């Protein structure tokens, strides 16, 4: 069978070339939603960047779709709930643009500290006002990093080389890794009053929307400088505007905005604010990396495998994959066998992990989904996978419970 893949945003040629070795590929960018809805039913895979909005209506029309790939770190333009219900695997490329985003953040921070964009515009206007653009040094300043994932960690290494003191907040922070990098772990309440520069590197979710707002800005050090190269919406732009105008915040460097382009955003009118048009991942190298990553994952999923950076199913770390997969295959076969041995309607499924399998802890979530798939395959005659197995079970009022015990029954 030949798979068809639609690329609806500009994707580096390296990724498209990989796809074309295995699939029929159509590149159609700038599609309005109505047109995308009218054609999406022809495709098995969809690759996007930030431009295409994959709405529930698009997903509802995607009768054949098995994979949606986002060539970038976020998936906020893809409706994950709708995709998961339809059993569509959604994956991104979180590591491909890490260095690009890190370096752009560092460039924005330095430009903000030394007023480089404003000074450039002044000289080009025929002026020579040296005293107007007095800056500050980064040396011995405190950098507060909100979100200590890949980008935050790369940034900390570079900030340390500039002799900055780095403090970080992340609810899932790896304390050992932070210590290795010479970074102090603290709460947001501790970070805001200490930092001379604050940079955010979190996804935009319910908990992080307007994380920096009127109340949190009030707790910050006078003269703080704020950088956002992550997601528009993490900062309340109106509150930041007021804080800069009132002198609480010395300046801000923004690569992303709540509305893009920021046609009605008054924050961009302030002289103390420097901006770029969402360029964090815009390097030749980064675009090649993310395109290749999602292209390879698309092919892997369409051929029956699992993508490396799937976001709507439990992840299996590469170092555990060889150990977990045999259990997953066994669980699926057990589910299929079970359904051939019993009669009547299933109401409850109990799954127990014991012995060596208990060592996987929460990683057993992946095995559980595969087991449910094996059971539901016999009921639904296809159409179920690890993405929608839990939804399909609960929507049919099938309850399932999982227990983990250290007890071994004498077999692996």
Secondary structure, DSSP 4 states (H G I P E B T S, - for coil): --EEEEE-S---HHHHHHHHTTEEEEE--S--HHHHHHHGGG-SEEEE-SS--B-HHHHHT-SS--EEEESSS--TTB-HHHHHHTT-EEEE-TTTTHHHHHHHHHHHHHHHHHTHHHHHHHHHTT---GGGG-----TTPEEEEE--SHHHHHHHHHHHHTT-EEEEE-TT--HHHHHHTT-EE--HHHHHHH-SEEEE-----TTTTTSB-HHHHHTSPTTEEEEE-S-TTSB-HHHHHHHHHTTSEEEEEES--SSSS-TT-GGGG-TTEEE-SS-TT-SHHHHHHHHHHHHHHHHHHHTT---TTBSSS----HHHHHHHHHHHHHHHHHHHHHHHH--S---EEEEEE-GGGGGGGGGHHHHHHHHHHHHHHHHHTS---TTTHHHHHHHTT-EEEEEE-S---S--
